[in-house]
Amino acid sequence: MTDGPRRTDPSASSPDWDAIARFLAGESPAEERGRVQQWLDEHPGEKELFARISSPSELYAAPDVNVEAALAKVHQRMNGESSPPRLTVTRGGGSNKRRSVIGLGLLAAAAAFIAFVVLRPAKPTTPPAQAKTFATKTGQRDSVLLADGSRVILGPESRLTVSADFGTAARSVELVGDAYFDVRHDPAKPFSVHVANAIVEDLGTTFTIESDVHDTTTVAVISGSVRLRAAGASETATLAAGDRGSLTASGSVRAYRQAVVPADSSWTHGVLEFQDASMRRVAGEVRRWFGVDLEVADSSLLSVPLTTTVRGNDPVDQVLTSIALSVGARVERHGNSATLHLSSGSPNSR
């Protein structure tokens, strides 16, 4: 079988074993498949042998068939070491001899089929998309540029996970810790942040999120607006520029209008400004920024609001001293642990 005119003389017909191998593999082009089938229909004896030899049981049961040798020849052809063999069927050589020649040719086709299907290189597959995770260590901040052009600044000991299908129909990320978001608004593909039990949905904005899985998630809107809600709940709060919102571990949503101050985003520049902050929040920031666990020996200190400013690159002892003085306490540090003790003579001790 060739691309030229077909020979009508059966004695001069020259089957193409490569084409037969493709026919066995079920990968022949339509025109080629028709020519192979026509050739088999015109040669009933060969068609019977073809049916038998194409059966795996017949191929491996034949005692006088050297399949390895046939495969070796196929490898030679694949590597360009010899020209593709073709078999010319002639008359007058005796039926046994003719069947033997045809059988060997069909065995070659079967071997070519095995090499074509089993030995050919596997088609490369595209691995499925996977979520991407960005994380920071103690005292470290990182700037992340998302595929949609949105920018995220991660605070220390924070982790941002970007979904595998980000940007396909929606834009969803997960946050643990603190982050500043400058979102490129796209109403057709909503942007949402999942943090603890809260979901923050962008309505075209710049905002910060401070979270503690055991406490409250706080959102401060710098520009634009966001919608804050608890996961699985219908209660929401829409926050505009200058508004701060919070969601407690119990799912309670609160909105504080025009309550945002520079301290809500100053940490992105490495400055920690505490204004009437709870000791629990201060302790969390000290751990994330300086790697020191801060404990309180006197429970009365827990109710004292703290107002002070420290920098992320300040010496840790200086930071601890500043915090202690702000609440009328003294600090003892042992390695990565520090304890606040109520100072004798302080207002809180009376």
N, C-alpha and C positions, 0 to 999 in steps of 0.2 A: 504494500500500500504506500503510495507516494502522493505528493501534491499534484503530480501531472495526470494525464489521461490514464484511466484504468485499462490494463491489458485484459482482453476477453478470453485469450487462450489459457485454459486451466493449467496446461503443462508449463506455461511460462509465468504463472502467478508467483510473486515473491512476497510472502507475508513479512510484515515489519514487527519483530518481536518486542521492540520498545512500545509500539502502539498496543500490542496485546497485553503487555504488563500494565499499561495505563488502563486498559479495558478491564482487567482483573481488579484493579484498585478502585474502579468506579470513578476515575478522574479523567476520562477521555472527553475531549470536546465533542459536541454533538455530531459534527460532520465525520470526525474520525471514528466515533463509536458506530456510526452507520456503516462505514466501510468495513470495519472489522466484522460486524454482524453479517454483512452481505457475503464476505469471504467465507465465513464459517457455514453459512447456508448453502453455498455453492460447493462445499467440500464436506459432505456428511461424515465421511470416515474421520477426517481431522477434527470435525466438530465433536464427535464422540470421544476421541482421545483428549481433546481440549477440556471437555466436561469432567473427565476422569482425573486428568492431571491437575486441574485447578482445585480439586478437592484435597484438603490438607491430609486426610487419611491415606489417599492414594499416593500423595507425594512422599510421605515419610514411610510408607509401607513398601515401596518399590525396592527390591533387594539390590538392583544393579544401578541405582542412581547415586551419583556422587554430588550431593547438593552443595557441599563445601567447595568443590571445584567449580561448580556452576556459579556460586556466589563470588568466588575469586575472579572469575572472568568478568562478572558484572562489575566488580570493583575496578578491574583494569579499564573497563569501558568508561566508568565514571571518572577515572583519573586521566583519561585521554591516552592510555598506553596502547590501545589497539583500536582499530576502526570498528564501528558497530556491526556485528555479524548479521547477515541476512541469509535465509535459506531458500534456495531455488528448488522447487518440486519438479522432478522430471519423471517421465513415464518409461517403462520398460525395464526397470531395475528389480522387479519382483516385489510382490506385496509385502513380504516380511521385511525386506530391506527398506522399502519405502516407509512402512509403518515405523521402523526403527529410527529413520532419519527424522520423520515428523515428530515422533515421540521425544527425541532429544531436543528438537527445536522448541517444543512446547515446554519441556523441562527448563530450557533456558529462559523462556518467557515467565515461567513460574518463579525461577530464581530472581529474574529481574523484578518481578512483582514484590518478592520478599524484600529485596534491597530497596525498591522504590518506596514501600510503605513502612518497613520496620527500621531500615538503616538511614533513611533520610533525616537531616537535622530537624529537630523539633522547632515549630514555628514560635518565635518569641511572643510572649504574652505580656500585656501591660498590667503591672501589679495594681491592685486596687488602691485607691487613694486612702491615706491614713491621716489621722488627726496629728497636728503639730503642737508640741508643748515647749513653752519658753519658761525658764525658771531662774530666779536670782538667789544668791546666797546671803548670809548675814552681812549687813552693811553695804550691799551691792544694789545698784539700780541698773535698769536696762531699758533701752528704747527699741520698740518693735514696730516695724512698718508692715501692715497687713496688705494682702493682695488687692484690696479695694482702695488703697490709698489712705486708709485710716491709720492713725498713729497711737501707740500705747506706750506709756512709761510705767514700768513695773517698779514697785517699791521693794525694799529688802525682804527676803524670805517670802517671796510671792511667786505664784505660778499661773500662767495663762495657757489655756488649752484651746486651740482653734479647731473647730469641727472639720472633718474630712470633706464635707460638701459645702464648705464656706463659700458663699458667693453664687451658688447654683440657683437656689430659690430664696434662700434667706442667708443671714450672716449671724452665726451663733458662736459665742465663745464662753468659756468657763473660767472663773477667777477664784483663786485662793490668795488672800492677802490684800494688798493695796495696789491701786493702779489709777493712772490718769488717762482718760480717753478723749481723743480728738477725732470724732467720727465723721466720715464723709457721708452725708445723708443721701439715701436712695429709697424713696417711698416704695419702689417696686420690690426691694429686697431689704426687709427690716433688719436692723442690727439689735441684738439683744445680748446682755451679759447675765449669766447665771452664776450667782455667788451665794454660798450657803443655801438658805431657803428663800432667797430673794431673786427676782428677775427684774433687771433694769432694761427698759426698752427705749431705744433712741428715737427721738422725734426731730432730730437735726440739732446736734449739740456738742459741747465740750463739757466734760464732767469728771469728777473724781469719785472713787469708791474706796472706803476704808472698811475692812471687814475683820471679824473675829468669829470663828465658827461657834464659839461658846457665848457670844454676846450679841452685839447689834451691828447690822450693816448700815453704813451711813453714806448717803449720796449728796454731793455738793455740785450744783449746776452752775458752771461758769458762763455758758452761753447756750442759747437754744432752749430745749426742753426735753424732759424724759418722763417716762411713766414707770412708777415703782409699784411692784406688787409682790405678794408672796406666791411661791410656786403652788399651783393647784387651788388658789383662792381667787375670788372675784373682786375683793376689795383692792382698789388702786388709789394712787395719789399721783397727779400730774404736777411736775415741778418745773417751774420756769426759771429763767436766768436769775441768779441771786438767791434761789430757794435751796433749802437743805431738807432732805427727807431721811427717815430712818425706819428700819424694819427690825423688830426684835425677834429673838429665837421663837417666841410664841406666835409670830405671824402678825403682830400688831404694826400697822403702818401709821406714821406720823409725818406731817409736813410743817416746816417752819419757814414762813415767808420772809424773804429778804434777810436771811440770817447768815449768808455766806460771807466769810471774811478772808483776807489774804492767807491766813494760816491754813485754810483748807487745801491750798495747792502749793504752799511754800516748800513742802517736802520734796517736790519734784526738782527743786534747786538745792537740795541738801540741807534745808533749814527746818528744824522741828519747832513749831510754835505751839505751846500748850496754853490754852485759855480756859480756865475753870475746868480743867480736865480731871477725870476720875483717876485714882491711883491705878486702877485695873488697866485703863487704856495706856497710861504712862508706862507701866511695867511691860505691856505688850510691845510698845515701840522700842523700849530699851533692849529687849531681847532681840527684836528683828534688826535693829541698827547696830547694836554693839555686842551682841552675843552673850549678854549677862542676864541671868535670871534674878529679877528683883522681887524680894519678898518683904512683907510688912510684919514686924513683930508685935506691934500694938494695933488692935483692930480699930481704935479711934482714928488712926491716920487714914483709914479707907474712906472716911466721909469728908476728908479735907480736900477741897478742889485745888488744883495746882495750876499756877500760871508762871511760865518761864519759857525761855528760848535757848535752844542748844543747836549745835551744828553736827552734822553726821561725821565730820572729820575731827571733832574735838576729842581729846583724850578721855577715855571712859571714866577715869577717876574724877576728872573735872565735871563731867556730866552728872555723875552720881552725887557729887557734892552740891551742885546747883539744885538738883531735885530735892535733896534733903533739906537744904536751907529754906527752900520755898514752902515747905510744910512744917518747919520747926522741928526737924529731926536730925539725927546723925546716922551715918551709914558705916557699915562694916562690910568689907569685901574680902572674899576668899576665892581666888581664881575666878571662875565664871559664875559665881554666886555672890549676891549682895543682899544685905538685910537693913531695913530702916528701923531704927529704934527711936522712940519718943525722947527728945532731949529734956533733961531735967530743967525746970525753970521756964520752959516754953509755954505759950498761952494754952496749948492743948493739954498740958499736964496738970493744970490747976483745976 
